[in-house]
Amino acid sequence: MTVRGLPILPIGAVLVLVWAYWSRTPWKEIGYSRPKSWIATVIAGLVLGLTFKVLMKAAVMPLLGAEPVNQAYHFLARNQAMLPIAVWAMLVAGFSEETIFRGFLFERLGKLLGTSAPARIGIVLLTSLLFGAIHYSDQALAGAQQATLTGLVFGTAFALSRRIWMVMIAHAAFDLTALAMIHWDIESGVAHLVFGR
């Protein structure tokens, strides 16, 4: 997914929803079931996404040798003109990528591999690796590593809850936190919070 002036549309997620409707797959099978509490779901998603992004930027990615600045998206630093498109892209990514990678792929792989604990662990690992791989083309190794770890966390949360809303919100919050760091040009500062310069 790119934000370089192109309209960002959730085509993949819409296709998943159309597939679910046409195949008569119950919405809950792709995680689209009502949460026990919308307020708790939104708060948990926001806290998870924001906290996880700061932890990744300040501690995990420096340990993996990532550069402090994400060069693929550094053009967004202080770029007011691109901000609305970038915010839209982050919101769409939360909806679209979670619908595809957690909702659709978990449902399809669950039909293939089963629902046992080892099968669910395998599905989390497989979808996380695939999620990382699709981020390699525009963000190189560091982006793929971060996406794989993000897939592991969000995939585990989805595997345990079988509800997609919290991970969608967490994903959007994660991406919006990353965008804020880039836009305000504080990435490097956050990247050096734990281990210094």
N, C-alpha and C positions, 0 to 999 in steps of 0.2 A: 504494500500500500504506500502510495506516495502523496505528498502534499504540495509538490512543486507546481502549483497553479492549476492542477487538474481537479475537477469536482470528484469528491470521494463518495461513492455510492456503495451501499451494503448489498451488492448483487448476489454474492455467495450466500449470505444469510437469508435473503429473500428466496433464493432457490431452495434452500433447506426447508424453509417454511412451506413453500409450495409442494415440495416432495412429501413432507409430513402430511399435508392435507390430502394430496392425491393418493398416497399410499395408505391412508387411514391409520397412520402411526399416531398413537395417542400423544398429545402434547407433552404429557408428563414424561414420556420416554426420552424426550430430548431436553428435559429439565424445565420445561415451561409449565410449572405447577405453582400454585399460589403459596407464597411463604407463610410460615406461622405468624409472622409479624413483619409488615412492610417497614415499619420504623426501625426495628432491630436489624433487618436485612440491609437497609440503606446505610445505617451507621456502621455496621460491621464491614460492609464493602468499602466505604470511604476510609475507615481506619486502616483496614488491611492494605488497600492500594497505596495510600500515602506512606504509611510506615514501611511497607515492603520496598517501595521505590527508594526511599531515603537510605534504608539499610543496604540495598543493592549498590547504590551509587557511592556510599561512604565507606562500606566495609567489604562487600563481596567482590565487586568488580575490580577494585584495586588489588585484591589478593590474586585475582586471575590475570593481572597485568594489563588491564584495559587502560586506554588513554583517559585522562580526566574529562576530556571534551569529546562529545559524540560528533565527529566531523560530518557525518552524513546529514545531520539536521542542524548544524551550527548556523546555517543561513537564516534560521528563525530567531537568532539572538537579536533582540531589540527591533525585530521586524514587525512593525504594527500592521503593515498591509497584509501580511500573510497570517496574522493571528486568528482571524475568524475562520479561515479555511483549516488551519491547524487544529483549532479547538473542535471543529466539526469532525475532522479526521480522527481525533482521539475518541470522541463519543461513538463514532461509527465503528471504530476498531473494537471497542468494548462489546458492542452488540454483535458485530459480524464475526469476529474471530472466535468469540466464545460460543456462538451458535454453531459454527462449523466445527471447531476443534474439540469442544467439550460436548455440546449437545449432539450433533450429527455423528461425529466419529465415535464417541462413546457408545451411542445406540447401535451403530452398525457393527463395531468391533465386539460389542457385547453379544450380539446375535451370533457372531462367528466364534468367539472364544469362550463365551459363557459369562456367568456372573459371580464365580467363585472369587475369593480373595486373591489368589495368584493371578487369575485372569484380569481382575481390576487393576492390580499392580502393573501387569504387563501393558494394559491399555494406557494407564497414566504414563508409563515410560515411553511407549511407542508414540503417542500423540505429542508428548513433550519434545521428543527428538525431531519429529516432523515440524512442529511449531518453530523450533530453533532453526531448522534447515531453511524454512521459507524466509527467515529474517537475514540469512547470510548474504543474499544478493545485494541488498541496499545498506547493510550495516556491518558487513564483514564478520570476522570471528567473534569479536566482543559482543556484537548484536545477537549473533546466534547463541552464544553462551548465555547471555542474559535472558533471551526468549526461552531457551530450554529450561533454565531454572524457574522462570515465571510459569512456564507450562507445568512443571512439577508441582509448584505450590497451588496454582489455580486448579490443575487437574485433580490433585488430592482433595482439595476443598469440594470440588464437584462430585468426585467419587464417593465422598462421605455423605454429602447432603442430598445428592441427586436433584438439586434445584439450581437453576442457572443464574438467577437474578443477582445473588450476592457476588458471584465471580464476575458477572458482567460489570457491575458497579465497581468492584475492586480493580478490574482491568482498566476501565475508563479513568478511575482515580489515579492509578499507577501512571498511565500515559499522560494525564493532565499535569501530574506532579513533575514528570520528566519535561514536559513542555514548559512549565513555569520555570524550572531550573535553566533550561536553554534560553528561553525568552528574556529572563532577567539577567542572563549571562553570569550565573552563579554556579554552574556545573563544576568548575575546577575547585572552587571553595568547598563545595559539599564533598567532592571526591577526596579531599585531603583532610576531612574532619577527623577521621579515626587514626590514620597512619601518618599524618603530616605531609611534608613536602618530600 
